Amino acid sequence: MHWLKRHYERLLIRCMSRRKRVLQSAAVFLALAFFSFVFLGGEFMPKLEEGNLWIRATLPQDIAFEYATQLADEMRTIMLGFQK
C-alpha cells in the first residue's frame, strides 16, 4: 500500500500542476466515449418495424417439420386475414 500511495501522490501532484492538459484529455475521452456509445450495441437490436406483431407459437417436440411448417403457414394466413 505504501508503494501505491507514493505513486498515487506523485501522479496527483503532477495532474494538479497540469490542470489544463488533464481537463483537455478528459474532454477528449468524454467525446470518444459519447461517440462510441452512439454506435454501441446497435447490431444486436432488431429493426423496429412499427405495426408488426411478433407471434410465437410453441409446438410439441415430436412434431414433424413438414406439419409444423403447414401449421405456421395456416397461422400466417389467419393473421393476414385480420389485416385491413
N, C-alpha and C positions, 0 to 999 in steps of 0.2 A: 504494500500500500504506500510505503514511503516513496518508492520509485515512481509510482503512478502519480502521486500527489505532486512530486517535484516537477515532473514533466508537464502536468496539467497547469501548474502555476506559471511555468515558463511560457507555455503556449498562450495562456490567458493574458499575461503581460504583453506578449508580442501582438496579440489581437487587439488589445486595448490601445496600443500605440499606433496601430494602423486601422483605425475605425472606418475610414472612408473605403479602403480596399475590402474590408470584411463586409461592409454593407453592400458594396457593388457585387461581390461574389455571391452574397445571399440573394440579391435581386436576380442575378443570372440563374442561380439554381432554382429559385421560385418560378421563373419564367419557363425553364426547362421542365419542371415538374408539372406546371399547368399545361404546357404543350403536349407532354406525353399522357397526361390524364385525359385529354380530349379524345385521343385515339386509342386509349387502353381499353381492352375488353370488347370492342365493337364486333370483332369477328365471332364472338360467342353468342351474341344477341340475335334472335331470329328477326327477320324482316317484319316490320309492323304493317300488316295489311288490314286496315280498318274495315269492319263489316264482315270479315271472315269468321267462321266458327271453327274451333278445333274440337272435334268429337273423337273420343277414344272408346273403343269397344273392347271388352275382354271376352275372349272366346275360350272354350275348353282346350287344354293342352293337346289332346289326342285328335283334334280336328284335322281333316285333310286340307292341304294347302289349296287345292282347287275349290273345295267347298268354302273355305274362308274367303277366297277371292270373290266367289259368287256372292256371298253374304255382304262383303264390303261394297260390291257394285250395287246390290239391292239397296243398301243403306244410303249410298251416294245418290241413287235415283230418287229415293223417297225424300231426302233432304233437298235435292234440287227442285222437287215438285213444290216445295213451300216457297221457293224463291219468286219474287214478284218482279 
